[in-house]
């Protein structure tokens, strides 16, 4: 079974993993963050992509969970009743995706399905999780990112007129986003309300983006 195969990868500490969150609002826009140049490996340009990051080993579960609680406090997000059921404390990549997204966007998210696995090699896997927003307010700048914004999927950021690649989405991320939309059939999900839960947290942000002349 595919879900069991992916779960085996999630739990295998011999495989280095990158865990990212795919967040789409009820307008059909995806949330992307822009990494700072000094947060990228030497020689690689900055760019846009889904929030997320590297995954700690399974033995670090308590540490990752503790960091989530600390970030919730910093972002003034209360631990509402039932919060614990939304946080998968036994799977490190899922915890890491939630933790990194909270740090990079200010949003506490819930993973609503198994990930899509990209770039699987003998020692690395890129995992993209479907997520919905539970609480928080969008943060534009963090220690590792210098912007965050919502983009329609047919208007993802591209290389600017001066050829600056740092203002574009990473090519692989563009590919992953398109594949995720097809795999998860998100056009129907927007209509039937699966991702509409995000709407309450983006209406205000949408007004700000429109006024700023950003991603509309």
C-alpha positions in Angstrom: 0.0 0.0 0.0 1.3 3.5 -0.9 0.5 5.1 2.4 2.4 2.4 4.3 5.4 2.8 1.9 5.5 6.6 2.6 5.0 6.0 6.3 8.1 3.7 6.3 10.1 6.5 4.7 8.8 9.0 7.3 10.0 6.8 10.1 13.3 5.8 8.5 16.1 7.8 10.2 18.7 6.6 7.7 17.0 8.8 5.0 17.5 12.6 5.2 14.1 14.2 4.8 12.8 17.7 3.9 9.2 18.3 5.1 7.1 21.0 3.6 3.5 22.2 4.0 1.2 22.8 1.0 -1.4 25.4 2.0 -4.1 26.6 -0.4 -6.7 29.1 0.6 -10.3 29.2 -0.6 -9.4 31.6 -3.4 -7.1 29.0 -4.9 -3.9 30.7 -3.8 -0.9 28.9 -2.3 1.2 30.2 0.5 4.9 30.6 -0.2 7.9 31.9 1.7 11.0 33.6 0.3 14.3 32.4 1.8 17.0 34.9 2.7 20.2 34.5 0.6 22.3 33.7 3.7 19.9 30.9 4.6 20.7 29.0 1.4 23.6 26.7 0.8 26.6 28.5 -0.7 26.2 29.1 -4.4 22.5 28.5 -4.4 20.2 31.6 -5.0 17.4 32.5 -2.7 13.9 31.9 -4.0 10.2 31.1 -3.2 8.8 27.8 -2.0 6.4 26.2 0.5 7.3 26.6 4.2 9.2 23.8 5.8 12.6 22.4 6.4 14.9 19.6 7.4 13.7 16.8 9.7 15.3 15.8 13.0 15.5 12.1 13.9 12.6 10.3 15.6 14.5 10.4 18.9 14.1 14.3 18.9 10.3 14.2 18.9 10.0 15.8 22.3 12.4 18.5 21.3 10.5 19.4 18.2 7.2 19.4 20.0 8.6 21.7 22.7 9.7 24.1 20.0 6.2 24.1 18.6 4.8 25.1 22.0 7.4 27.8 22.3 6.6 29.2 18.9 2.9 29.2 19.7 3.6 31.3 22.7 5.8 33.7 20.7 3.0 34.0 18.1 0.4 34.4 20.8 -1.5 31.3 19.8 -3.4 29.7 22.6 -3.5 26.0 23.2 -7.2 25.5 22.7 -9.1 22.4 23.8 -8.4 19.5 21.4 -5.1 21.0 20.2 -3.2 17.8 21.0 -5.2 15.7 18.5 -4.0 17.9 15.6 -0.3 17.4 16.4 1.1 14.0 15.3 3.7 13.5 18.1 4.9 10.1 16.9 6.1 11.1 13.4 9.1 13.4 13.2 8.6 14.7 9.6 5.0 15.8 10.3 6.1 17.5 13.5 8.9 19.2 11.6 6.6 20.4 8.9 4.3 22.0 11.4 7.1 23.5 13.4 8.9 25.0 10.4 5.7 26.4 8.9 4.8 28.0 12.3 8.3 29.6 12.5 8.3 30.8 8.8 4.7 32.0 8.4 3.2 32.5 11.9 0.5 30.0 11.1 -0.2 26.9 13.2 -1.3 24.2 10.7 -2.9 20.8 10.7 -1.8 18.1 8.3 -4.9 16.6 6.7 -3.5 13.7 4.7 -0.4 11.7 3.8 2.4 13.5 1.9 3.5 13.3 -1.7 7.0 12.0 -1.9 9.4 13.7 -4.3 13.1 13.4 -5.0 13.3 9.9 -3.4 16.9 8.7 -3.5 18.8 6.2 -1.4 19.4 8.9 1.3 16.9 11.8 0.7 13.2 12.3 0.4 11.2 15.6 -0.1 7.8 15.3 1.6 5.0 17.7 0.8 2.1 17.6 3.2 -1.5 18.9 2.6 -2.3 21.4 5.4 -5.0 23.7 6.6 -4.5 26.7 8.9 -5.8 26.4 12.5 -4.6 29.7 13.9 -2.2 32.6 13.7 -1.4 35.7 11.6 0.9 35.8 8.6 4.5 36.9 9.4 6.5 38.4 6.5 10.0 38.2 8.0 11.7 35.6 10.2 15.3 34.7 10.9 15.4 32.5 7.7 12.9 34.2 5.4 12.3 37.8 4.2 8.8 37.5 2.8 5.7 35.4 2.7 2.8 35.8 0.4 -0.2 34.1 -1.3 0.0 33.4 -5.0 -2.5 32.1 -7.6 -1.1 28.9 -9.1 -1.1 30.4 -12.6 0.8 33.4 -11.4 3.7 31.9 -9.4 6.7 34.2 -9.1 9.1 34.1 -12.0 12.5 35.5 -12.8 12.2 39.3 -12.9 13.0 41.6 -16.0 16.6 41.9 -14.9 17.0 38.1 -14.8 17.1 37.9 -11.0 16.5 34.2 -10.2 16.2 35.0 -6.5 12.7 36.5 -7.1 11.4 33.3 -8.8 10.0 30.2 -7.3 12.4 27.3 -7.4 11.7 25.3 -10.6 11.3 22.0 -8.6 8.8 23.7 -6.3 6.7 24.9 -9.3 6.6 21.3 -10.5 5.7 19.9 -7.1 2.9 22.4 -6.7 1.3 21.6 -10.0 1.6 17.9 -9.3 0.1 18.3 -5.8 -3.0 20.1 -7.3 -3.6 17.2 -9.7 -2.9 14.5 -7.1 -5.1 16.0 -4.5 -7.8 17.1 -6.9 -7.8 20.5 -5.2 -10.2 22.1 -7.6 -13.0 20.0 -6.1 -11.7 20.3 -2.6 -12.0 24.1 -2.7 -15.7 23.7 -3.7 -16.5 21.1 -1.1 -14.9 23.0 1.8 -11.9 20.9 2.6 -9.5 23.8 2.3 -12.1 26.5 2.9 -11.3 26.3 6.6 -8.3 28.5 5.7 -10.6 31.3 4.5 -11.2 32.9 7.9 -7.5 33.5 8.3 -6.8 34.9 4.9 -9.6 37.4 4.2 -7.8 40.1 6.1 -4.5 39.2 4.6 -6.1 39.2 1.2 -7.1 42.8 1.6 -3.6 43.8 2.7 -2.1 42.0 -0.3 -4.5 43.7 -2.7 -3.7 47.2 -1.3 0.0 46.5 -1.4 -0.2 45.5 -5.1 1.3 42.1 -4.4 0.0 38.6 -5.2 -3.6 39.1 -6.3 
